[in-house]
Amino acid sequence: MLSAWPLTGRGDELRIVRGVIAGDSSCAGVVIAGAPGVGKTRLAHEVLDRARTRRRTYWTAGTESSRSIPLGAFVDVVTDFGADPLMRVHEVLTRLAGGPDQPVIGIDDAHLLDDMSAFVVHRLVLRGLATVILTVRSGERCPDALTRCFKDGWLSRLDLRPLTRDDTRTLVEAVLEAPMEASSAERLWACTQGNVLYLRHLIEDEDAGGRLTQASGVWLWPGPSGLSPPLLALVEASIGRQSAPVCEVLDILSVCEPLDLAVLRTVVEPAALDAAEASRLAVVDTEGRAPTVRLAHPLIGEVRRAEAGALRLRTIRGRVAAALDAAGDTDPRTIVRRALLTMNSDCPATPALLLEAASAAMQLLDAHLSDRFAHAAVEAGGGAAARLMRAFTLGLLERGQEADQLLSELANTVPHSALRLRIALVRAGNATWVERAPCKAADILADTEELASRLDRLGAHRALRSTAAAARGQCRTAVELARDALRDGGLDDYETMMAIWSLVISLGDVGDVGAVSDIAATGYALAESSFDAAHLRFGLGLLELTAYLLAGRISDADDVTRRLYRHGLDMPHAVGVNFMVGMCEVAHGRLARARRHLCEAVAQSTGSVDNTTPGLLSATLVVAALSMSGKPDEAHDILAGVDVRIGPGFAMWDPDIAVADGWAKAATGALSEAVITVRTAADVAADQGRPAREVQCLQVATQFGDATTARRLRQLSTVVSGPRVAAAAVHATALAERDGDALLEASRAYEAFGDLVAAADAAAHAAANYRRVGRRGPALTACAVARRLADACEGASTPALRAALEPLPFTGRQREIVELAQRGLSNREIAKRLVVSVRTVEGHLYRACRKAGVCSRDELGKLLGTLPDR
């Protein structure tokens, strides 16, 4: 069930019209002008509804049928249609304006008024008898009496534009009562161009047809599958009856827009093009490098394609493709369009054109389209080159097993050693990053090391070995191999980018983040100029910002995200882009915004052939964000719908998964288990030689109240760069020494580099320590700091915050047991989780009841509740 459609994106216009009604203007009213469906009537109705509480109102409308009837718009006002027109006008004026106060009169579609009704409006305005709100359709001729009101300045004109992208998304989300995934919202706006009437019909039709789907609380829409009869009729009415040559122009633009004006002129009659523009059905854009022509609205194309026959459309596509070919434009976008037109025309597409288009689509970062071209090239007999391209595109789409099967089959058929090695290297990269099976990649590379040596391609071999090592958490080995590979040279662009990936993530993990920026810049420059590397910029961005976040350089991570976010939302990398934004938001502690982006990423990933790595990681990170917000049940719901297993031997993201698991356990009250989880992950990171990851885990353990992390964090501060380790070491040391002042110092250090959740936890620890020694003033100050930071975190509710801001007289163990009891666990279940006896649990609950002055575990649970409103 859809909700009501609220007025959205019209705040400025509403203030202007209400200002005129309130007498803030010298004008006697307002003319709201705009295209059909843009929302003129809705705005006018809203104005009159709000004015009705203070003034008399009257509403009428001009229609085609009433246009031929004198005073047809006021038929319900006039009682005697006698012979004297002046008497009838006087009667209308008296009935409308007679009374103690000045009415507000709204007239919809005023351009359809008959002349006498228009004269009534003219007299109302000139004599100041009423405030008049008119709506008119842009481009339509109005009666002369109304035109004089506009020209003489008696009525102000307000041109209503379509909704912006943001306002369109806001409106749809209000109707659907849940967020909409960004690329779906973009498709809706592109289809409707902010026309509210079209948008409403489209949403209601797609909802009724089950094409609007919801995953992880986020709405998804794949795009239009055809227009319903009512929407089709609306758009047909806006097109009107046109000549055959004009329809030819519209049909050509419906299969390819925008189209260069020079190219369009070679396939249509110039007079027809002029007529299409004059009828406001086509628009000429002169702002680009060359003039282009597009349809006035995308749905015009939908209507023309629906009405044209399939054979006619195939013929038109062939004509346009031939015209584009004759123009000789080598821009990647033109190549892609020519190939698409040819594939769907009555002309055959050659393997050469399809492979060229696949490369061009890759440069444009559209892996789905590139895969479509590559598949067509294989079907057209493109040979080994086409099959290698297809495997490459399948890998980009996270269809790793299909890519591996195609590569394996191809390797058995090619006679050339160099091509066999190239296939093996691509297969190893696919195994590492897409199948998430770096051990398999290592086996593939071991089998081809002798071949690489014989071909003098050991540098390329080392580049792919470095990626497998990095994915397995063997970061120092990865750094050594990647540096050797880059130093040896002889790498192609793909191999170079693989070595750069390995260096960036591995240097981040070992805590040497200083060189990351320059290395990443080399990769981005390569991506700008290379087909083989263009699509890899998003993966590079993810690894770079991860390195910065581990170090505590959150602002640098923000810069990476902003740069890639501009390019990625309307492309197949949107999952990764939303994950990157979500990572930064969690790092800042902006938990509500993080949840939105991460839920979008999970929704985008759900149902794919192989769930994407960013999608899976988004699920774990949204669990962490929900748990930091004290929402364990919602976190459990996310986990129930997603398999978050990354892959055998793929250890790169294990610390992040452990941290999310720790937060999930802490949110349910199992704080001891949470500490064990992240401490175990820290030990594994230490064994792997990943000190920055160790810091990541130990900081969270400290936030959970583990004071035994201090010594190791102080040691790590001598080998890991960045502000995070220093703040965490101060935090842990202060916690161990029960030093409230130093804990506030740690809070300030966290806040300085942007980790507001950690800052809130450190302040909460300070408050608890001040309270323990009876320092009431500093405790209140620390509580205020913790509250401020919790607010900035959009509702953080961590164990430390709950303990500090709900000052119940419990020990840490008692609070943990009470929280588990509150979650509904029995004494036996609590004992099993905490590895203690049932009698110990009973004793803690008994003493907690005594301290709190209550008689049952239910009453204890009610005492905890959630953070108080702030």
Summary of the structure (lengths in Angstrom):
residues: 870
radius of gyration: 33.6
end to end distance: 34.0
largest distance: 107.0
contacts: 3175
relative contact order: 0.04
helix: 67%
strand: 5%
